[in-house]
């Protein structure tokens, strides 16, 4: 097996990166002074919460860097409270470009300079451009360390042409920003399989070992002809797991858990599950905590309204005619509240075909206030 491990904490030494910025150079009539590049310390990995404005509107961004070129990010307009996922398009020594999916034929783009604590530039989308300026702000937020692990194994270790399985995992680990009791609760809730005294990397190594050992167990039963008859590629398995921070403002914390798995067949399966934590109550939230009894018809109707708006389905047109498997949307347990509403996420095949992808629907509290527990409604 081959293994690559990377872990940096928020207090670890920073890796210096070359910046595109330069010091002013004094020029005379005979020669130009040497122009020295400025080194801006940007950590190899980190978690940061950034706050500022976009087009004059207050926004908050959650930013996790696991390694160069490997980011997880979300942002929201504070007034709206609907988190929007971002994917990294490009990273240079002093700049980042993120894409925001905005429909089948459009993308919104964040393009700006990043020095490790400030992200400034221009947002473009819908044929418009606006300046944005964000800076690190961890007020009322939990801090995190980041841990990553990658490992692989051949199906038949002594066969040079053997198919291979790959395992990768990226997690955030609570490290501060709250009292010790809350941090202890979060660590147990986020990694329930960890034994007392274990460190996160030990848990990741155990997961990798279990996955790869199980994969190699198949070598005892597989027909060798499968590997030479053109179907060997279906034995190149892969497992990916990655966490990101979606909402981080006491007393609410939301973590996204993305996973992808390919274990043969036409394509892999993927999806994102969300865990919401009430830090004041030290509990992982369920639908019964957030909603009143009998909530499903009201929330279901609001989800259908949100689906029609997001996918431009006319009122009165049946949702199961070319869109969903069923005519109505039933709320699931894959949800999380925000300060302004609630998001329900449905993974591929759950309510629609694989080609549709994940369906994430935001419902403002105002649409379902009658069935929400008062503790989770905004204070007026």
PyMOL commands that set and color helices and strands:
alter all, ss='L'
color gray80, all
select helices_A, chain A and resi 180-190+200-220+224-228+232-235+287-290+296-311+354-356+365-371+374-376
alter helices_A, ss='H'
color red, helices_A
select strands_A, chain A and resi 2-8+16-22+37-41+46-54+57-67+70-77+84-91+95-101+107-114+118-125+128-136+143-154+164-176+238-249+252-262+269-278+283-284+335-337+341-346+359-364
alter strands_A, ss='S'
color yellow, strands_A
deselect
rebuild
show_as cartoon
